[in-house]
């Protein structure tokens, strides 16, 4: 596997990329550096933890279509062939052959799961079957003219994420019971205002399915119905069930001064071993 990686500025200087948090941008660069020669990464979560990135950073890259996800957490850099082109004598094929078979390549060299948009065939080398002449001089910059006349920025957020003409759902939650498409997840984030709140909703549904064994056809709809009601109920109880420490408030009592002094003497006697009148 090649040790050097390249980045195309038409991707990394695009508004779609620069609008993301720096932590998300940093994760993107590290994923590219750890990818195999076809742009696949089998351990994206490990890499995220290794550099201190959050789970939200990886999810944002998925939502923004900078990476394409498959089952078992495998991902591929969507614009890998725009960033890198390797000579066949230096190329080592990916071990994720089944996932690679699901991909096509668009006119601008971006990977796609929508085969109707694929205009190129992925060969057993990183270089594609294009109209470009074979590279003769190994010192020539292989990225020259790779995307002349192609507006890459327009494609960054618009890749159709539908293999076999059906919307692909991803597993969410600790037990992976919650199934949502990217569009559904994005809608929930916009609806509730933050990824953290959406993840709390997912946690409720995921744990309920794990313990009850129930199945639902539309998890997005369930989250917006009773799961949200349950979330609001738990949030309300969390604030209502606050117990005050007795050190911070005084209870009213109806005892007389004599009763108070008598109780005080009893306590003192227990502590000192004598009563007040023994002095």
C-alpha positions as CSV (number, residue, x, y, z in Angstrom):
1,X,0.0,0.0,0.0
2,X,1.3,3.5,-0.9
3,X,2.4,5.6,2.0
4,X,1.8,8.9,0.4
5,X,-1.6,10.5,-0.1
6,X,-2.7,13.6,-2.0
7,X,-5.6,16.0,-1.6
8,X,-7.4,17.9,-4.4
9,X,-8.0,21.6,-3.4
10,X,-11.3,21.6,-5.3
11,X,-12.6,19.4,-2.5
12,X,-10.8,20.7,0.6
13,X,-11.3,24.4,-0.4
14,X,-15.0,24.0,-1.2
15,X,-17.6,25.7,1.0
16,X,-19.2,22.4,1.8
17,X,-15.9,21.2,3.3
18,X,-14.8,24.5,5.0
19,X,-18.2,25.0,6.6
20,X,-17.6,21.9,8.7
21,X,-15.9,22.1,12.2
22,X,-12.1,21.9,12.2
23,X,-12.4,18.6,14.2
24,X,-14.4,17.1,11.3
25,X,-12.0,18.4,8.7
26,X,-9.1,16.9,10.7
27,X,-10.8,13.5,10.8
28,X,-11.3,13.6,7.1
29,X,-7.6,14.1,6.5
30,X,-6.7,11.3,8.9
31,X,-9.2,8.9,7.3
32,X,-7.6,9.6,3.9
33,X,-4.2,8.9,5.3
34,X,-5.3,5.5,6.7
35,X,-7.3,4.4,3.7
36,X,-6.1,1.6,1.4
37,X,-5.3,2.2,-2.2
38,X,-8.9,2.1,-3.2
39,X,-10.0,4.6,-0.5
40,X,-11.6,2.1,1.9
41,X,-11.3,2.2,5.7
42,X,-12.4,-0.7,7.9
43,X,-11.9,0.9,11.3
44,X,-13.1,4.6,11.1
45,X,-14.3,4.6,14.7
46,X,-10.9,3.5,15.9
47,X,-9.3,6.3,13.9
48,X,-11.8,8.8,15.4
49,X,-10.9,7.7,18.9
50,X,-7.2,7.7,18.2
51,X,-7.2,11.4,17.2
52,X,-9.8,12.5,19.8
53,X,-12.6,13.2,17.3
54,X,-16.2,12.7,18.3
55,X,-18.8,10.4,16.9
56,X,-20.6,13.5,15.6
57,X,-17.6,14.3,13.4
58,X,-17.8,11.0,11.6
59,X,-21.6,11.3,11.3
60,X,-21.2,14.7,9.8
61,X,-18.8,13.4,7.1
62,X,-21.5,10.8,6.3
63,X,-24.3,13.3,6.2
64,X,-22.2,15.7,4.0
65,X,-21.4,12.7,1.6
66,X,-17.6,13.1,2.0
67,X,-17.6,9.4,2.8
68,X,-19.9,6.5,1.8
69,X,-20.8,3.9,4.4
70,X,-21.4,0.1,4.1
71,X,-22.4,-2.6,6.6
72,X,-20.0,-3.6,9.3
73,X,-18.7,0.1,9.6
74,X,-16.7,0.0,6.4
75,X,-16.5,3.3,4.7
76,X,-14.9,4.7,1.5
77,X,-13.7,8.2,0.7
78,X,-16.2,9.4,-1.9
79,X,-13.7,11.6,-3.8
80,X,-10.8,9.2,-3.4
81,X,-10.1,9.0,-7.2
82,X,-10.1,12.8,-7.4
83,X,-7.5,13.0,-4.7
84,X,-5.3,10.1,-5.7
85,X,-4.3,8.1,-8.8
86,X,-1.8,5.3,-8.3
87,X,0.3,3.5,-10.9
88,X,-0.5,-0.2,-11.2
89,X,2.9,-1.3,-10.1
90,X,2.4,0.5,-6.8
91,X,-1.3,-0.4,-6.3
92,X,-2.5,-3.0,-3.9
93,X,-6.2,-3.9,-4.3
94,X,-8.6,-3.5,-1.4
95,X,-9.7,-6.4,0.7
96,X,-13.2,-5.0,0.7
97,X,-14.1,-6.5,-2.7
98,X,-17.8,-7.0,-2.1
99,X,-18.2,-3.3,-1.2
100,X,-16.1,-2.2,-4.2
101,X,-18.4,-4.1,-6.5
102,X,-21.3,-1.9,-5.3
103,X,-19.5,1.2,-6.4
104,X,-19.5,3.0,-9.7
105,X,-17.5,6.1,-10.8
106,X,-19.1,9.3,-12.0
107,X,-17.8,11.5,-14.8
108,X,-15.9,13.6,-12.3
109,X,-14.2,10.5,-10.8
110,X,-16.3,10.5,-7.6
111,X,-17.5,7.2,-6.3
112,X,-21.2,6.6,-6.3
113,X,-23.7,3.9,-5.2
114,X,-26.1,5.0,-7.9
115,X,-25.1,2.8,-10.8
116,X,-27.3,4.8,-13.2
117,X,-24.8,7.7,-12.8
118,X,-21.7,5.6,-13.3
119,X,-19.9,6.3,-16.5
120,X,-16.6,4.4,-15.8
121,X,-15.7,0.9,-14.8
122,X,-13.5,0.2,-11.8
123,X,-10.6,-1.9,-12.9
124,X,-8.1,-3.9,-10.9
125,X,-5.9,-0.8,-10.7
126,X,-6.6,2.6,-9.3
127,X,-6.3,4.2,-12.7
128,X,-9.6,4.3,-14.6
129,X,-10.5,3.5,-18.2
130,X,-10.7,7.1,-19.4
131,X,-9.7,9.0,-22.5
132,X,-6.5,10.2,-20.9
133,X,-3.2,8.8,-22.3
134,X,-1.3,6.3,-20.2
135,X,1.4,7.8,-18.0
136,X,4.8,7.4,-19.5
137,X,7.0,9.6,-17.3
138,X,6.5,8.5,-13.6
139,X,7.5,12.1,-12.5
140,X,4.6,13.7,-14.3
141,X,1.9,15.1,-11.9
142,X,-0.8,12.5,-12.3
143,X,-3.5,14.9,-11.0
144,X,-3.1,17.4,-13.9
145,X,-6.3,17.9,-15.8
146,X,-8.1,15.2,-13.7
147,X,-11.2,17.3,-13.4
148,X,-10.9,20.0,-16.0
149,X,-14.3,21.3,-16.9
150,X,-16.1,19.5,-14.1
151,X,-17.7,21.4,-11.3
152,X,-16.8,19.2,-8.4
153,X,-18.4,21.5,-5.8
154,X,-21.9,20.8,-7.3
155,X,-21.5,17.1,-6.7
156,X,-20.2,17.1,-3.1
157,X,-23.6,17.0,-1.4
158,X,-25.7,15.5,-4.1
159,X,-24.6,11.9,-4.5
160,X,-27.7,9.7,-4.5
161,X,-27.3,7.2,-1.7
162,X,-29.5,4.5,-3.0
163,X,-28.0,1.1,-3.9
164,X,-30.4,-1.2,-5.9
165,X,-32.9,1.7,-6.2
166,X,-33.9,1.4,-2.6
167,X,-33.0,3.8,0.2
168,X,-30.2,2.4,2.3
169,X,-30.8,2.4,6.0
170,X,-28.0,2.5,8.6
171,X,-27.9,1.0,12.1
172,X,-27.9,3.3,15.1
173,X,-27.7,2.7,18.8
174,X,-25.7,0.5,21.1
175,X,-27.6,-2.6,20.0
176,X,-28.0,-1.5,16.4
177,X,-31.7,-1.9,16.4
178,X,-32.6,1.6,15.1
179,X,-32.7,1.9,11.3
180,X,-32.6,5.3,9.6
181,X,-31.7,6.6,6.2
182,X,-29.3,9.6,5.9
183,X,-32.3,11.7,5.0
184,X,-34.3,10.6,8.0
185,X,-31.4,11.2,10.4
186,X,-30.7,14.6,8.9
187,X,-34.4,15.5,9.2
188,X,-34.4,14.5,12.9
189,X,-31.4,16.7,13.6
190,X,-33.1,19.6,12.0
191,X,-36.3,18.9,13.8
192,X,-34.8,18.6,17.3
193,X,-31.9,21.0,16.9
194,X,-28.9,18.9,17.8
195,X,-27.3,15.5,17.2
196,X,-27.1,14.9,20.9
197,X,-30.9,15.1,21.3
198,X,-31.4,12.8,18.3
199,X,-28.9,10.3,19.8
200,X,-30.9,10.4,23.1
201,X,-34.1,9.6,21.2
202,X,-32.3,6.8,19.4
203,X,-31.1,5.4,22.7
204,X,-34.6,5.2,24.1
205,X,-35.9,3.3,21.1
206,X,-32.8,1.1,20.7
207,X,-33.0,0.0,24.4
208,X,-36.8,-0.6,24.2
209,X,-36.5,-2.8,21.1
210,X,-33.6,-4.7,22.9
211,X,-35.7,-5.4,26.0
212,X,-39.2,-5.9,24.4
213,X,-38.3,-7.6,21.1
214,X,-40.8,-5.4,19.3
215,X,-40.3,-4.5,15.6
216,X,-41.3,-1.3,13.8
217,X,-41.6,-0.6,10.1
218,X,-40.7,3.1,10.3
219,X,-38.3,4.0,13.1
220,X,-38.2,7.7,12.1
221,X,-41.9,8.0,12.6
222,X,-41.8,6.1,15.9
223,X,-39.0,8.5,17.2
224,X,-41.2,11.5,16.3
225,X,-44.2,9.9,18.1
226,X,-44.0,8.0,21.4
227,X,-40.2,8.1,21.7
228,X,-40.3,11.9,21.7
229,X,-43.0,11.9,24.3
230,X,-41.0,9.6,26.5
231,X,-37.9,11.8,26.0
232,X,-39.8,14.9,27.1
233,X,-41.2,12.9,30.1
234,X,-37.7,11.9,31.2
235,X,-36.3,15.3,30.7
236,X,-39.1,16.8,32.8
237,X,-38.7,14.2,35.6
238,X,-34.9,14.8,35.6
239,X,-35.5,18.4,36.6
240,X,-38.5,17.7,39.0
241,X,-36.8,15.0,41.0
242,X,-34.1,17.2,42.4
243,X,-33.7,16.6,46.2
244,X,-32.5,19.5,48.3
245,X,-29.8,18.7,50.9
246,X,-31.1,19.5,54.4
247,X,-28.1,21.7,55.0
248,X,-29.5,24.2,52.6
249,X,-33.0,24.7,53.9
250,X,-34.7,25.1,57.3
251,X,-37.9,23.3,58.2
252,X,-40.4,25.0,60.3
253,X,-41.2,23.4,63.7
254,X,-43.7,24.0,66.5
255,X,-41.6,23.0,69.5
256,X,-41.3,25.3,72.5
257,X,-37.9,26.6,73.7
258,X,-38.0,24.2,76.7
259,X,-38.6,21.2,74.4
260,X,-35.7,22.4,72.1
261,X,-33.4,22.8,75.1
262,X,-34.4,19.4,76.5
263,X,-33.6,17.8,73.1
264,X,-30.3,19.7,73.0
265,X,-29.3,18.4,76.4
266,X,-30.1,14.8,75.4
267,X,-27.9,15.1,72.3
268,X,-25.1,16.7,74.4
269,X,-25.3,14.0,77.0
270,X,-24.8,11.3,74.3
271,X,-21.8,13.2,73.0
272,X,-20.2,14.2,76.3
273,X,-21.6,11.5,78.6
274,X,-23.2,14.1,80.9
275,X,-26.2,16.5,80.9
276,X,-26.2,20.2,81.1
277,X,-26.9,20.3,84.8
278,X,-23.8,18.2,85.7
279,X,-21.6,21.3,85.2
